[in-house]
Amino acid sequence: MWEWLRWLESTGLAVWIREGDVVTLPFSSFYVLLGIHSIGMAMVVGVMFMLSMRLFGYFQQLPLSSTDRWMKVAWWGFYINLASGVLLFIGQPRREIMTMTFNLKILMVVLALVTMVMMQRALRHVDIVTGPDGAAVEAVPHRARTAALVCNLFWLGAIISGRLIGYTQSPPPF
């Protein structure tokens, strides 16, 4: 496998990701991909934090019936992250694999995705009940709140460990 990763690292795409410029711009394509990765992360984590805040009682004007539309935005953010993350990995796969914080980040992302799916499924079971004043109230399942809290913790862990990758990576292997 190590030889395959060494070959992958030497492909034209990997070299372009690591060292190439984007149509003669003064910065490398690596930083453009990193910027795209950040936008995807902002989409998925921003939506998840917003929905979590709604589940914990803030932003009551946001109906929980609209969560499917917001979750689509979050999933698009994840797909952007997946594509840009795979490309960033191709640029230096051996270096990434040797970094413990990279492995921690991948674990955090997988766990965040699992809890994100759990939260999405739980939000399909929101009931409309009558409150003490006779007004209709959306009853949020307890498991949706739990999944939201845990999901946010995993996304925060992914963000922190992802940021630490740049500080903890050893020099590229030769």
KAFEN-V403731 format. One record per helix or strand. SS is the DSSP state (hx for helix, st for strand). FROM is the first residue (numbers start at 1). LEN is the number of residues. If there is no record, write none. Layout:
SS	FROM	LEN
SS	FROM	LEN
//
This chain:
hx	2	8
hx	12	8
st	21	1
st	28	1
hx	29	27
hx	64	28
hx	93	5
hx	100	26
st	127	4
st	136	4
hx	142	27
//
